[in-house]
């Protein structure tokens, strides 16, 4: 149980670290991302272990990865547009 929990925390930290490294503009709050990953993976592992019971380490690991990635995706922001152009004005259209 302790090794599964520690493994889930390490997996969550690895997912969070890779998310902040590969997509830094989508995860601006690095500390929040690095804290959410391990907690989410641990939650997924503990929830799966409580449902399936002991003796299913592969399923617990897969659930830790899935829940960690899913909860990190909640923190992701859409990419910023670098190039912004003003909208063209309509000719012959009156504006108030």
MIRO-609200 format. One line per field, with one value per residue: residue in three letters; x, y, z of N, C-alpha, C in turn. Coordinates in steps of 0.1 Angstrom, whole numbers. Layout:
BEGIN
nutor <- c(ALA_...) $
n_c1 <- c(X_...) $
n_c2 <- c(Y_...) $
n_c3 <- c(Z_...) $
ca_c1 <- c(X_...) $
ca_c2 <- c(Y_...) $
ca_c3 <- c(Z_...) $
c_c1 <- c(X_...) $
c_c2 <- c(Y_...) $
c_c3 <- c(Z_...) $
REM end
This chain:
BEGIN
nutor <- c(UNK_UNK_UNK_UNK_UNK_UNK_UNK_UNK_UNK_UNK_UNK_UNK_UNK_UNK_UNK_UNK_UNK_UNK_UNK_UNK_UNK_UNK_UNK_UNK_UNK_UNK_UNK_UNK_UNK_UNK_UNK_UNK_UNK_UNK_UNK_UNK_UNK_UNK_UNK_UNK_UNK_UNK_UNK_UNK_UNK_UNK_UNK_UNK_UNK_UNK_UNK_UNK_UNK_UNK_UNK_UNK_UNK_UNK_UNK_UNK_UNK_UNK_UNK_UNK_UNK_UNK_UNK_UNK_UNK_UNK_UNK_UNK_UNK_UNK_UNK_UNK_UNK_UNK_UNK_UNK_UNK_UNK_UNK_UNK_UNK_UNK_UNK_UNK_UNK_UNK_UNK_UNK_UNK_UNK_UNK_UNK) $
n_c1 <- c(8_19_40_25_12_33_44_23_23_48_44_24_38_57_40_30_53_62_41_43_67_65_43_44_30_4_0_3_6_29_35_10_3_24_17_-9_-7_6_-12_-36_-30_-25_-50_-65_-52_-57_-85_-91_-78_-94_-118_-112_-97_-69_-40_-41_-20_-14_-37_-43_-21_-26_-50_-41_-25_-44_-63_-46_-37_-62_-72_-52_-56_-78_-67_-55_-51_-65_-45_-26_-32_-9_-8_-28_-52_-71_-106_-119_-134_-168_-177_-198_-214_-231_-220_-229) $
n_c2 <- c(-12_13_15_16_41_59_55_64_92_99_94_113_137_135_137_163_178_174_185_212_217_212_226_255_279_273_264_285_289_275_264_256_237_218_210_200_177_154_151_146_122_105_105_92_67_58_58_39_16_13_6_-17_-33_-50_-62_-55_-40_-30_-19_1_18_26_40_60_75_82_98_117_130_139_157_176_186_202_225_236_263_279_284_314_340_353_372_398_414_443_442_446_476_481_493_520_515_526_537_538) $
n_c3 <- c(0_8_-10_-34_-30_-28_-54_-69_-62_-72_-99_-105_-99_-120_-142_-138_-139_-165_-179_-172_-183_-211_-220_-211_-214_-212_-186_-163_-136_-119_-94_-85_-104_-100_-75_-78_-95_-81_-60_-73_-87_-65_-53_-73_-73_-47_-46_-66_-55_-32_-44_-60_-44_-27_-46_-73_-89_-114_-125_-106_-110_-136_-132_-115_-133_-152_-137_-126_-150_-160_-140_-141_-166_-162_-152_-173_-196_-225_-255_-258_-282_-302_-322_-327_-345_-352_-358_-391_-403_-413_-444_-451_-430_-402_-370_-336) $
ca_c1 <- c(0_28_47_16_9_45_45_13_28_59_38_17_48_63_31_29_65_62_31_48_79_62_33_45_20_-10_0_11_8_37_34_-3_4_32_10_-21_-4_7_-24_-46_-26_-27_-65_-69_-47_-64_-99_-91_-75_-105_-128_-108_-90_-54_-37_-43_-11_-14_-49_-41_-12_-33_-59_-33_-21_-56_-69_-37_-38_-75_-73_-43_-62_-87_-59_-49_-58_-63_-33_-28_-29_2_-10_-42_-55_-84_-116_-120_-146_-177_-179_-212_-222_-231_-218_-235) $
ca_c2 <- c(0_24_16_21_55_66_54_73_105_101_95_126_147_135_143_177_184_174_195_226_219_212_236_265_290_268_262_297_288_263_257_250_226_208_205_193_164_143_149_140_108_98_104_82_54_54_55_26_6_10_-1_-31_-41_-53_-72_-50_-29_-24_-11_12_27_32_49_71_82_88_108_128_138_145_168_186_192_212_237_241_274_279_291_328_344_363_382_403_424_448_438_456_484_479_505_524_511_537_532_547) $
ca_c3 <- c(0_9_-23_-44_-28_-32_-68_-75_-60_-81_-113_-105_-100_-133_-152_-136_-143_-179_-184_-171_-192_-225_-222_-200_-216_-208_-171_-158_-121_-119_-81_-84_-112_-94_-63_-82_-101_-71_-52_-82_-89_-52_-52_-83_-69_-35_-50_-73_-46_-24_-52_-65_-33_-29_-56_-87_-90_-127_-126_-97_-116_-148_-127_-110_-145_-158_-128_-126_-162_-161_-131_-146_-178_-157_-150_-186_-202_-239_-259_-261_-295_-302_-332_-326_-354_-350_-368_-401_-402_-424_-452_-452_-418_-392_-357_-327) $
c_c1 <- c(9_35_38_13_21_47_35_18_39_54_31_27_54_53_30_42_66_52_36_60_75_52_33_35_6_-11_9_14_16_36_21_-3_12_26_-2_-18_-2_-5_-35_-43_-28_-42_-70_-65_-55_-79_-100_-88_-86_-116_-124_-102_-76_-52_-39_-34_-11_-26_-49_-31_-18_-43_-52_-29_-33_-62_-59_-37_-51_-77_-63_-48_-72_-80_-54_-58_-56_-51_-36_-25_-19_-1_-25_-43_-69_-94_-117_-134_-155_-179_-194_-220_-220_-229_-224_-225) $
c_c2 <- c(13_26_21_36_63_66_64_88_109_102_108_137_147_140_158_184_185_183_209_228_220_222_247_276_286_266_273_296_275_256_250_237_215_203_196_179_153_140_142_125_100_95_92_68_49_50_41_14_2_3_-15_-39_-43_-63_-68_-38_-22_-14_2_22_34_42_62_80_90_100_120_137_145_157_179_193_203_225_244_253_273_287_306_331_355_375_386_415_430_444_449_463_481_492_508_520_522_530_542_553) $
c_c3 <- c(0_-4_-34_-43_-32_-47_-75_-73_-70_-96_-115_-107_-114_-144_-151_-141_-158_-185_-183_-180_-207_-229_-212_-202_-212_-193_-165_-144_-119_-105_-80_-92_-106_-81_-67_-87_-91_-63_-60_-84_-76_-50_-61_-78_-56_-38_-57_-64_-36_-31_-55_-54_-36_-40_-71_-89_-103_-129_-117_-103_-128_-143_-122_-122_-150_-150_-127_-138_-164_-152_-135_-158_-174_-155_-162_-191_-217_-243_-262_-276_-295_-311_-332_-336_-351_-361_-378_-400_-414_-431_-453_-440_-407_-378_-347_-317) $
REM end
